[in-house]
Amino acid sequence: MKLTSEQIKAFDGLEEANRNMDIRRQELAPMCHFREMFYDQSDSTDGHYEEWWECSVCGHTELL
Ligand SMILES: [Zn+2]
């Protein structure tokens, strides 16, 4: 598939928006064990979409 330059520009804009969202989200990360918890998400089988924060030390999770 060949993308037009307009499509590529739109795609770049989307990537940029996603990146900015990730940065903003990470700034909101709660702390656990003196570390920022990391963000995870899943599209689970029942169509239920979940997002949560998870501590990499104790594995405790906090839903968004
Ligand atoms: Zn923890």
N, CA, C, O and the ligand as a Tripos MOL2 file, in Angstrom:
@<TRIPOS>MOLECULE
protein
  257   255    65     0     0
PROTEIN
NO_CHARGES

@<TRIPOS>ATOM
      1 N           0.8480   -1.1970    0.0000 N.3       1 MET1
      2 CA          0.0000    0.0000    0.0000 C.3       1 MET1
      3 C           0.8830    1.2460    0.0000 C.2       1 MET1
      4 O           1.8700    1.3370    0.7300 O.2       1 MET1
      5 N           0.4940    2.1990   -0.8420 N.am      2 LYS2
      6 CA          1.2650    3.4350   -0.9100 C.3       2 LYS2
      7 C           0.4760    4.5710   -0.2620 C.2       2 LYS2
      8 O          -0.6930    4.7870   -0.5830 O.2       2 LYS2
      9 N           1.1060    5.2720    0.6240 N.am      3 LEU3
     10 CA          0.4270    6.3640    1.3180 C.3       3 LEU3
     11 C           0.6890    7.6730    0.6010 C.2       3 LEU3
     12 O           1.7900    7.9190    0.1090 O.2       3 LEU3
     13 N          -0.3260    8.5020    0.5500 N.am      4 THR4
     14 CA         -0.1210    9.8430    0.0210 C.3       4 THR4
     15 C           0.5720   10.6690    1.1020 C.2       4 THR4
     16 O           0.5940   10.2840    2.2710 O.2       4 THR4
     17 N           1.1360   11.8010    0.7020 N.am      5 SER5
     18 CA          1.8340   12.6230    1.6960 C.3       5 SER5
     19 C           0.8580   13.1470    2.7410 C.2       5 SER5
     20 O           1.2390   13.3690    3.8900 O.2       5 SER5
     21 N          -0.4000   13.3450    2.3490 N.am      6 GLU6
     22 CA         -1.4100   13.7870    3.3310 C.3       6 GLU6
     23 C          -1.6330   12.7110    4.3850 C.2       6 GLU6
     24 O          -1.7410   12.9930    5.5780 O.2       6 GLU6
     25 N          -1.6970   11.4790    3.9160 N.am      7 GLN7
     26 CA         -1.9200   10.3810    4.8580 C.3       7 GLN7
     27 C          -0.7390   10.2320    5.7990 C.2       7 GLN7
     28 O          -0.9050    9.9870    6.9940 O.2       7 GLN7
     29 N           0.4520   10.3820    5.2460 N.am      8 ILE8
     30 CA          1.6490   10.2730    6.0810 C.3       8 ILE8
     31 C           1.6630   11.3810    7.1220 C.2       8 ILE8
     32 O           2.0050   11.1490    8.2810 O.2       8 ILE8
     33 N           1.2930   12.5770    6.7100 N.am      9 LYS9
     34 CA          1.2550   13.6950    7.6460 C.3       9 LYS9
     35 C           0.2450   13.4250    8.7550 C.2       9 LYS9
     36 O           0.5170   13.6740    9.9300 O.2       9 LYS9
     37 N          -0.9130   12.9170    8.3750 N.am     10 ALA10
     38 CA         -1.9530   12.6190    9.3640 C.3      10 ALA10
     39 C          -1.4350   11.5660   10.3350 C.2      10 ALA10
     40 O          -1.6710   11.6420   11.5410 O.2      10 ALA10
     41 N          -0.7280   10.5860    9.7920 N.am     11 PHE11
     42 CA         -0.2090    9.5060   10.6200 C.3      11 PHE11
     43 C           0.8420   10.0370   11.5860 C.2      11 PHE11
     44 O           0.8620    9.6550   12.7560 O.2      11 PHE11
     45 N           1.7090   10.9130   11.1040 N.am     12 ASP12
     46 CA          2.7220   11.5260   11.9690 C.3      12 ASP12
     47 C           2.0580   12.3050   13.0880 C.2      12 ASP12
     48 O           2.5030   12.2650   14.2350 O.2      12 ASP12
     49 N           0.9880   13.0160   12.7480 N.am     13 GLY13
     50 CA          0.2770   13.7920   13.7430 C.3      13 GLY13
     51 C          -0.2830   12.8890   14.8230 C.2      13 GLY13
     52 O          -0.2580   13.2270   16.0060 O.2      13 GLY13
     53 N          -0.7880   11.7420   14.4100 N.am     14 LEU14
     54 CA         -1.3700   10.7880   15.3460 C.3      14 LEU14
     55 C          -0.2950   10.2290   16.2610 C.2      14 LEU14
     56 O          -0.4920   10.1210   17.4720 O.2      14 LEU14
     57 N           0.8420    9.8750   15.6790 N.am     15 GLU15
     58 CA          1.9590    9.3520   16.4630 C.3      15 GLU15
     59 C           2.3820   10.3670   17.5090 C.2      15 GLU15
     60 O           2.6080   10.0350   18.6730 O.2      15 GLU15
     61 N           2.4820   11.6040   17.0670 N.am     16 GLU16
     62 CA          2.8730   12.7030   17.9410 C.3      16 GLU16
     63 C           1.8650   12.8330   19.0740 C.2      16 GLU16
     64 O           2.2470   12.9750   20.2360 O.2      16 GLU16
     65 N           0.5990   12.7840   18.7450 N.am     17 ALA17
     66 CA         -0.4460   12.9110   19.7630 C.3      17 ALA17
     67 C          -0.3500   11.7660   20.7590 C.2      17 ALA17
     68 O          -0.4890   11.9700   21.9640 O.2      17 ALA17
     69 N          -0.1110   10.5660   20.2530 N.am     18 ASN18
     70 CA          0.0210    9.4120   21.1330 C.3      18 ASN18
     71 C           1.2170    9.5630   22.0630 C.2      18 ASN18
     72 O           1.1510    9.2380   23.2480 O.2      18 ASN18
     73 N           2.3130   10.0650   21.4960 N.am     19 ARG19
     74 CA          3.5170   10.2440   22.2960 C.3      19 ARG19
     75 C           3.2530   11.2490   23.4190 C.2      19 ARG19
     76 O           3.6180   11.0310   24.5750 O.2      19 ARG19
     77 N           2.6070   12.3560   23.0420 N.am     20 ASN20
     78 CA          2.3150   13.3720   24.0450 C.3      20 ASN20
     79 C           1.4080   12.8160   25.1270 C.2      20 ASN20
     80 O           1.5560   13.1440   26.3040 O.2      20 ASN20
     81 N           0.4710   11.9750   24.7220 N.am     21 MET21
     82 CA         -0.4360   11.3880   25.6850 C.3      21 MET21
     83 C           0.3320   10.4810   26.6410 C.2      21 MET21
     84 O           0.0780   10.4820   27.8460 O.2      21 MET21
     85 N           1.2690    9.7090   26.0990 N.am     22 ASP22
     86 CA          2.0670    8.8190   26.9440 C.3      22 ASP22
     87 C           2.8660    9.6110   27.9630 C.2      22 ASP22
     88 O           2.9570    9.2310   29.1300 O.2      22 ASP22
     89 N           3.4430   10.7180   27.5100 N.am     23 ILE23
     90 CA          4.2600   11.5440   28.4080 C.3      23 ILE23
     91 C           3.3770   12.1320   29.4980 C.2      23 ILE23
     92 O           3.7180   12.0950   30.6800 O.2      23 ILE23
     93 N           2.2250   12.6800   29.0780 N.am     24 ARG24
     94 CA          1.3090   13.2450   30.0670 C.3      24 ARG24
     95 C           0.8620   12.1880   31.0550 C.2      24 ARG24
     96 O           0.7860   12.4400   32.2570 O.2      24 ARG24
     97 N           0.5630   10.9880   30.5350 N.am     25 ARG25
     98 CA          0.0650    9.9220   31.3930 C.3      25 ARG25
     99 C           1.1290    9.5110   32.4090 C.2      25 ARG25
    100 O           0.8320    9.2860   33.5820 O.2      25 ARG25
    101 N           2.3740    9.4190   31.9360 N.am     26 GLN26
    102 CA          3.4390    8.9840   32.8370 C.3      26 GLN26
    103 C           3.6620   10.0050   33.9480 C.2      26 GLN26
    104 O           4.0860    9.6530   35.0490 O.2      26 GLN26
    105 N           3.3760   11.2650   33.6530 N.am     27 GLU27
    106 CA          3.5070   12.2890   34.6920 C.3      27 GLU27
    107 C           2.4840   12.0860   35.7970 C.2      27 GLU27
    108 O           2.6710   12.5530   36.9200 O.2      27 GLU27
    109 N           1.4040   11.3870   35.4760 N.am     28 LEU28
    110 CA          0.3400   11.1640   36.4480 C.3      28 LEU28
    111 C           0.5190    9.8560   37.2030 C.2      28 LEU28
    112 O          -0.2960    9.5090   38.0580 O.2      28 LEU28
    113 N           1.5830    9.1350   36.8880 N.am     29 ALA29
    114 CA          1.7640    7.8070   37.4740 C.3      29 ALA29
    115 C           1.8210    7.8790   38.9920 C.2      29 ALA29
    116 O           2.5670    8.6780   39.5580 O.2      29 ALA29
    117 N           1.0260    7.0390   39.6440 N.am     30 PRO30
    118 CA          1.1140    6.9840   41.1020 C.3      30 PRO30
    119 C           2.4160    6.3080   41.5170 C.2      30 PRO30
    120 O           3.0300    5.5900   40.7280 O.2      30 PRO30
    121 N           2.8300    6.5410   42.7470 N.am     31 MET31
    122 CA          4.0740    5.9620   43.2280 C.3      31 MET31
    123 C           3.7860    4.7470   44.0980 C.2      31 MET31
    124 O           2.8100    4.7130   44.8470 O.2      31 MET31
    125 N           4.6490    3.7610   43.9820 N.am     32 CYS32
    126 CA          4.5970    2.6190   44.8800 C.3      32 CYS32
    127 C           6.0320    2.1400   45.0190 C.2      32 CYS32
    128 O           6.7710    2.0860   44.0360 O.2      32 CYS32
    129 N           6.4190    1.7980   46.2110 N.am     33 HIS33
    130 CA          7.7900    1.3660   46.4720 C.3      33 HIS33
    131 C           8.8060    2.3650   45.9270 C.2      33 HIS33
    132 O           9.8370    1.9860   45.3700 O.2      33 HIS33
    133 N           8.4970    3.6300   46.0960 N.am     34 PHE34
    134 CA          9.3890    4.7280   45.6830 C.3      34 PHE34
    135 C           9.6730    4.7410   44.1950 C.2      34 PHE34
    136 O          10.6690    5.3130   43.7500 O.2      34 PHE34
    137 N           8.7940    4.1080   43.4230 N.am     35 ARG35
    138 CA          8.9290    4.1600   41.9710 C.3      35 ARG35
    139 C           7.5950    4.5470   41.3790 C.2      35 ARG35
    140 O           6.5380    4.4030   41.9940 O.2      35 ARG35
    141 N           7.6860    5.0480   40.1500 N.am     36 GLU36
    142 CA          6.4500    5.2980   39.4290 C.3      36 GLU36
    143 C           5.8960    3.9670   38.9750 C.2      36 GLU36
    144 O           6.6360    3.1140   38.4860 O.2      36 GLU36
    145 N           4.6260    3.7890   39.1290 N.am     37 MET37
    146 CA          4.0080    2.5680   38.6300 C.3      37 MET37
    147 C           3.9390    2.6700   37.1140 C.2      37 MET37
    148 O           3.8650    3.7670   36.5600 O.2      37 MET37
    149 N           3.9660    1.5170   36.4450 N.am     38 PHE38
    150 CA          3.9190    1.5960   34.9850 C.3      38 PHE38
    151 C           2.5150    1.3150   34.4780 C.2      38 PHE38
    152 O           1.7250    0.6120   35.1080 O.2      38 PHE38
    153 N           2.2370    1.8870   33.3230 N.am     39 TYR39
    154 CA          0.9070    1.8070   32.7330 C.3      39 TYR39
    155 C           0.7640    0.5270   31.9250 C.2      39 TYR39
    156 O           1.6670    0.1440   31.1810 O.2      39 TYR39
    157 N          -0.3750   -0.1280   32.0790 N.am     40 ASP40
    158 CA         -0.6460   -1.2980   31.2450 C.3      40 ASP40
    159 C          -2.1080   -1.2710   30.8500 C.2      40 ASP40
    160 O          -2.9180   -0.5720   31.4600 O.2      40 ASP40
    161 N          -2.4340   -2.0280   29.8390 N.am     41 GLN41
    162 CA         -3.8080   -2.0290   29.3500 C.3      41 GLN41
    163 C          -4.1030   -3.3280   28.6470 C.2      41 GLN41
    164 O          -3.1850   -4.0380   28.2380 O.2      41 GLN41
    165 N          -5.3560   -3.6460   28.5040 N.am     42 SER42
    166 CA         -5.7180   -4.8390   27.7530 C.3      42 SER42
    167 C          -7.0890   -4.6800   27.1070 C.2      42 SER42
    168 O          -7.9930   -4.0610   27.6680 O.2      42 SER42
    169 N          -7.2150   -5.2480   25.9260 N.am     43 ASP43
    170 CA         -8.5300   -5.4390   25.3220 C.3      43 ASP43
    171 C          -8.8690   -6.8700   25.6610 C.2      43 ASP43
    172 O          -8.4280   -7.7850   24.9660 O.2      43 ASP43
    173 N          -9.6220   -7.0830   26.6850 N.am     44 SER44
    174 CA         -9.8520   -8.4610   27.0720 C.3      44 SER44
    175 C         -10.8950   -9.1160   26.1820 C.2      44 SER44
    176 O         -11.5610   -8.4620   25.3800 O.2      44 SER44
    177 N         -11.0120  -10.3960   26.3440 N.am     45 THR45
    178 CA        -11.8220  -11.2350   25.4480 C.3      45 THR45
    179 C         -13.2920  -10.8510   25.4410 C.2      45 THR45
    180 O         -13.9510  -10.9630   24.4080 O.2      45 THR45
    181 N         -13.8170  -10.4020   26.5700 N.am     46 ASP46
    182 CA        -15.2400  -10.0720   26.6110 C.3      46 ASP46
    183 C         -15.5400   -8.6740   26.0880 C.2      46 ASP46
    184 O         -16.6420   -8.1570   26.2680 O.2      46 ASP46
    185 N         -14.5480   -8.0680   25.4380 N.am     47 GLY47
    186 CA        -14.7680   -6.7540   24.8620 C.3      47 GLY47
    187 C         -14.6640   -5.6390   25.8860 C.2      47 GLY47
    188 O         -14.9280   -4.4750   25.5860 O.2      47 GLY47
    189 N         -14.2830   -6.0030   27.0790 N.am     48 HIS48
    190 CA        -14.1330   -5.0220   28.1460 C.3      48 HIS48
    191 C         -12.7140   -4.4690   28.1080 C.2      48 HIS48
    192 O         -11.7470   -5.2290   28.1550 O.2      48 HIS48
    193 N         -12.5910   -3.1640   28.0250 N.am     49 TYR49
    194 CA        -11.2850   -2.5330   27.9010 C.3      49 TYR49
    195 C         -10.8260   -2.0540   29.2660 C.2      49 TYR49
    196 O         -11.5450   -1.3360   29.9600 O.2      49 TYR49
    197 N          -9.6350   -2.4540   29.6400 N.am     50 GLU50
    198 CA         -9.1350   -2.0650   30.9510 C.3      50 GLU50
    199 C          -7.7730   -1.3970   30.8860 C.2      50 GLU50
    200 O          -6.9270   -1.7450   30.0620 O.2      50 GLU50
    201 N          -7.5820   -0.4350   31.7680 N.am     51 GLU51
    202 CA         -6.2900    0.2390   31.9030 C.3      51 GLU51
    203 C          -5.9540    0.2630   33.3860 C.2      51 GLU51
    204 O          -6.8310    0.4420   34.2310 O.2      51 GLU51
    205 N          -4.7130    0.0860   33.6800 N.am     52 TRP52
    206 CA         -4.3360    0.1220   35.0990 C.3      52 TRP52
    207 C          -2.8780    0.5090   35.2460 C.2      52 TRP52
    208 O          -2.1000    0.4770   34.2920 O.2      52 TRP52
    209 N          -2.5360    0.8710   36.4570 N.am     53 TRP53
    210 CA         -1.1570    1.1200   36.8430 C.3      53 TRP53
    211 C          -0.6670   -0.1130   37.5780 C.2      53 TRP53
    212 O          -1.4230   -0.7360   38.3240 O.2      53 TRP53
    213 N           0.5750   -0.4650   37.3750 N.am     54 GLU54
    214 CA          1.1010   -1.6360   38.0540 C.3      54 GLU54
    215 C           2.4730   -1.3260   38.6240 C.2      54 GLU54
    216 O           3.3050   -0.6980   37.9690 O.2      54 GLU54
    217 N           2.6960   -1.7680   39.8330 N.am     55 CYS55
    218 CA          3.9880   -1.5750   40.4780 C.3      55 CYS55
    219 C           4.9060   -2.6990   40.0370 C.2      55 CYS55
    220 O           4.5410   -3.8710   40.1200 O.2      55 CYS55
    221 N           6.0960   -2.3500   39.5690 N.am     56 SER56
    222 CA          7.0100   -3.3830   39.0910 C.3      56 SER56
    223 C           7.6890   -4.1080   40.2460 C.2      56 SER56
    224 O           8.3370   -5.1330   40.0370 O.2      56 SER56
    225 N           7.5460   -3.5850   41.4640 N.am     57 VAL57
    226 CA          8.1740   -4.2400   42.6090 C.3      57 VAL57
    227 C           7.2220   -5.2490   43.2430 C.2      57 VAL57
    228 O           7.5530   -6.4290   43.3640 O.2      57 VAL57
    229 N           6.0300   -4.7800   43.6530 N.am     58 CYS58
    230 CA          5.1280   -5.6890   44.3610 C.3      58 CYS58
    231 C           3.9910   -6.1880   43.4700 C.2      58 CYS58
    232 O           3.2300   -7.0690   43.8690 O.2      58 CYS58
    233 N           3.8750   -5.6270   42.2680 N.am     59 GLY59
    234 CA          2.8490   -6.1000   41.3360 C.3      59 GLY59
    235 C           1.4610   -5.6180   41.6840 C.2      59 GLY59
    236 O           0.4830   -6.0800   41.0970 O.2      59 GLY59
    237 N           1.3540   -4.7110   42.6130 N.am     60 HIS60
    238 CA          0.0150   -4.2240   42.9590 C.3      60 HIS60
    239 C          -0.5010   -3.3090   41.8640 C.2      60 HIS60
    240 O           0.2490   -2.5270   41.2790 O.2      60 HIS60
    241 N          -1.7670   -3.4170   41.6050 N.am     61 THR61
    242 CA         -2.3540   -2.6840   40.4840 C.3      61 THR61
    243 C          -3.4090   -1.7120   40.9720 C.2      61 THR61
    244 O          -4.0260   -1.8930   42.0220 O.2      61 THR61
    245 N          -3.5910   -0.6920   40.1840 N.am     62 GLU62
    246 CA         -4.5910    0.3170   40.4790 C.3      62 GLU62
    247 C          -5.2750    0.6730   39.1790 C.2      62 GLU62
    248 O          -4.6270    1.1550   38.2500 O.2      62 GLU62
    249 N          -6.5630    0.4450   39.0980 N.am     63 LEU63
    250 CA         -7.2760    0.7610   37.8630 C.3      63 LEU63
    251 C          -7.2940    2.2610   37.6480 C.2      63 LEU63
    252 O          -7.3420    3.0420   38.5980 O.2      63 LEU63
    253 N          -7.2560    2.6470   36.3970 N.am     64 LEU64
    254 CA         -7.3370    4.0770   36.0800 C.3      64 LEU64
    255 C          -8.7550    4.5740   36.3240 C.2      64 LEU64
    256 O          -9.0390    5.7540   36.1180 O.2      64 LEU64
    257 ZN          4.6640   -1.6290   45.1180 Zn       65 ZN65
@<TRIPOS>BOND
     1     1     2 1
     2     2     3 1
     3     3     4 2
     4     3     5 am
     5     5     6 1
     6     6     7 1
     7     7     8 2
     8     7     9 am
     9     9    10 1
    10    10    11 1
    11    11    12 2
    12    11    13 am
    13    13    14 1
    14    14    15 1
    15    15    16 2
    16    15    17 am
    17    17    18 1
    18    18    19 1
    19    19    20 2
    20    19    21 am
    21    21    22 1
    22    22    23 1
    23    23    24 2
    24    23    25 am
    25    25    26 1
    26    26    27 1
    27    27    28 2
    28    27    29 am
    29    29    30 1
    30    30    31 1
    31    31    32 2
    32    31    33 am
    33    33    34 1
    34    34    35 1
    35    35    36 2
    36    35    37 am
    37    37    38 1
    38    38    39 1
    39    39    40 2
    40    39    41 am
    41    41    42 1
    42    42    43 1
    43    43    44 2
    44    43    45 am
    45    45    46 1
    46    46    47 1
    47    47    48 2
    48    47    49 am
    49    49    50 1
    50    50    51 1
    51    51    52 2
    52    51    53 am
    53    53    54 1
    54    54    55 1
    55    55    56 2
    56    55    57 am
    57    57    58 1
    58    58    59 1
    59    59    60 2
    60    59    61 am
    61    61    62 1
    62    62    63 1
    63    63    64 2
    64    63    65 am
    65    65    66 1
    66    66    67 1
    67    67    68 2
    68    67    69 am
    69    69    70 1
    70    70    71 1
    71    71    72 2
    72    71    73 am
    73    73    74 1
    74    74    75 1
    75    75    76 2
    76    75    77 am
    77    77    78 1
    78    78    79 1
    79    79    80 2
    80    79    81 am
    81    81    82 1
    82    82    83 1
    83    83    84 2
    84    83    85 am
    85    85    86 1
    86    86    87 1
    87    87    88 2
    88    87    89 am
    89    89    90 1
    90    90    91 1
    91    91    92 2
    92    91    93 am
    93    93    94 1
    94    94    95 1
    95    95    96 2
    96    95    97 am
    97    97    98 1
    98    98    99 1
    99    99   100 2
   100    99   101 am
   101   101   102 1
   102   102   103 1
   103   103   104 2
   104   103   105 am
   105   105   106 1
   106   106   107 1
   107   107   108 2
   108   107   109 am
   109   109   110 1
   110   110   111 1
   111   111   112 2
   112   111   113 am
   113   113   114 1
   114   114   115 1
   115   115   116 2
   116   115   117 am
   117   117   118 1
   118   118   119 1
   119   119   120 2
   120   119   121 am
   121   121   122 1
   122   122   123 1
   123   123   124 2
   124   123   125 am
   125   125   126 1
   126   126   127 1
   127   127   128 2
   128   127   129 am
   129   129   130 1
   130   130   131 1
   131   131   132 2
   132   131   133 am
   133   133   134 1
   134   134   135 1
   135   135   136 2
   136   135   137 am
   137   137   138 1
   138   138   139 1
   139   139   140 2
   140   139   141 am
   141   141   142 1
   142   142   143 1
   143   143   144 2
   144   143   145 am
   145   145   146 1
   146   146   147 1
   147   147   148 2
   148   147   149 am
   149   149   150 1
   150   150   151 1
   151   151   152 2
   152   151   153 am
   153   153   154 1
   154   154   155 1
   155   155   156 2
   156   155   157 am
   157   157   158 1
   158   158   159 1
   159   159   160 2
   160   159   161 am
   161   161   162 1
   162   162   163 1
   163   163   164 2
   164   163   165 am
   165   165   166 1
   166   166   167 1
   167   167   168 2
   168   167   169 am
   169   169   170 1
   170   170   171 1
   171   171   172 2
   172   171   173 am
   173   173   174 1
   174   174   175 1
   175   175   176 2
   176   175   177 am
   177   177   178 1
   178   178   179 1
   179   179   180 2
   180   179   181 am
   181   181   182 1
   182   182   183 1
   183   183   184 2
   184   183   185 am
   185   185   186 1
   186   186   187 1
   187   187   188 2
   188   187   189 am
   189   189   190 1
   190   190   191 1
   191   191   192 2
   192   191   193 am
   193   193   194 1
   194   194   195 1
   195   195   196 2
   196   195   197 am
   197   197   198 1
   198   198   199 1
   199   199   200 2
   200   199   201 am
   201   201   202 1
   202   202   203 1
   203   203   204 2
   204   203   205 am
   205   205   206 1
   206   206   207 1
   207   207   208 2
   208   207   209 am
   209   209   210 1
   210   210   211 1
   211   211   212 2
   212   211   213 am
   213   213   214 1
   214   214   215 1
   215   215   216 2
   216   215   217 am
   217   217   218 1
   218   218   219 1
   219   219   220 2
   220   219   221 am
   221   221   222 1
   222   222   223 1
   223   223   224 2
   224   223   225 am
   225   225   226 1
   226   226   227 1
   227   227   228 2
   228   227   229 am
   229   229   230 1
   230   230   231 1
   231   231   232 2
   232   231   233 am
   233   233   234 1
   234   234   235 1
   235   235   236 2
   236   235   237 am
   237   237   238 1
   238   238   239 1
   239   239   240 2
   240   239   241 am
   241   241   242 1
   242   242   243 1
   243   243   244 2
   244   243   245 am
   245   245   246 1
   246   246   247 1
   247   247   248 2
   248   247   249 am
   249   249   250 1
   250   250   251 1
   251   251   252 2
   252   251   253 am
   253   253   254 1
   254   254   255 1
   255   255   256 2
@<TRIPOS>SUBSTRUCTURE
     1 MET1         2 RESIDUE 1 A MET
     2 LYS2         6 RESIDUE 1 A LYS
     3 LEU3        10 RESIDUE 1 A LEU
     4 THR4        14 RESIDUE 1 A THR
     5 SER5        18 RESIDUE 1 A SER
     6 GLU6        22 RESIDUE 1 A GLU
     7 GLN7        26 RESIDUE 1 A GLN
     8 ILE8        30 RESIDUE 1 A ILE
     9 LYS9        34 RESIDUE 1 A LYS
    10 ALA10       38 RESIDUE 1 A ALA
    11 PHE11       42 RESIDUE 1 A PHE
    12 ASP12       46 RESIDUE 1 A ASP
    13 GLY13       50 RESIDUE 1 A GLY
    14 LEU14       54 RESIDUE 1 A LEU
    15 GLU15       58 RESIDUE 1 A GLU
    16 GLU16       62 RESIDUE 1 A GLU
    17 ALA17       66 RESIDUE 1 A ALA
    18 ASN18       70 RESIDUE 1 A ASN
    19 ARG19       74 RESIDUE 1 A ARG
    20 ASN20       78 RESIDUE 1 A ASN
    21 MET21       82 RESIDUE 1 A MET
    22 ASP22       86 RESIDUE 1 A ASP
    23 ILE23       90 RESIDUE 1 A ILE
    24 ARG24       94 RESIDUE 1 A ARG
    25 ARG25       98 RESIDUE 1 A ARG
    26 GLN26      102 RESIDUE 1 A GLN
    27 GLU27      106 RESIDUE 1 A GLU
    28 LEU28      110 RESIDUE 1 A LEU
    29 ALA29      114 RESIDUE 1 A ALA
    30 PRO30      118 RESIDUE 1 A PRO
    31 MET31      122 RESIDUE 1 A MET
    32 CYS32      126 RESIDUE 1 A CYS
    33 HIS33      130 RESIDUE 1 A HIS
    34 PHE34      134 RESIDUE 1 A PHE
    35 ARG35      138 RESIDUE 1 A ARG
    36 GLU36      142 RESIDUE 1 A GLU
    37 MET37      146 RESIDUE 1 A MET
    38 PHE38      150 RESIDUE 1 A PHE
    39 TYR39      154 RESIDUE 1 A TYR
    40 ASP40      158 RESIDUE 1 A ASP
    41 GLN41      162 RESIDUE 1 A GLN
    42 SER42      166 RESIDUE 1 A SER
    43 ASP43      170 RESIDUE 1 A ASP
    44 SER44      174 RESIDUE 1 A SER
    45 THR45      178 RESIDUE 1 A THR
    46 ASP46      182 RESIDUE 1 A ASP
    47 GLY47      186 RESIDUE 1 A GLY
    48 HIS48      190 RESIDUE 1 A HIS
    49 TYR49      194 RESIDUE 1 A TYR
    50 GLU50      198 RESIDUE 1 A GLU
    51 GLU51      202 RESIDUE 1 A GLU
    52 TRP52      206 RESIDUE 1 A TRP
    53 TRP53      210 RESIDUE 1 A TRP
    54 GLU54      214 RESIDUE 1 A GLU
    55 CYS55      218 RESIDUE 1 A CYS
    56 SER56      222 RESIDUE 1 A SER
    57 VAL57      226 RESIDUE 1 A VAL
    58 CYS58      230 RESIDUE 1 A CYS
    59 GLY59      234 RESIDUE 1 A GLY
    60 HIS60      238 RESIDUE 1 A HIS
    61 THR61      242 RESIDUE 1 A THR
    62 GLU62      246 RESIDUE 1 A GLU
    63 LEU63      250 RESIDUE 1 A LEU
    64 LEU64      254 RESIDUE 1 A LEU
    65 ZN65       257 GROUP 0 **** ****
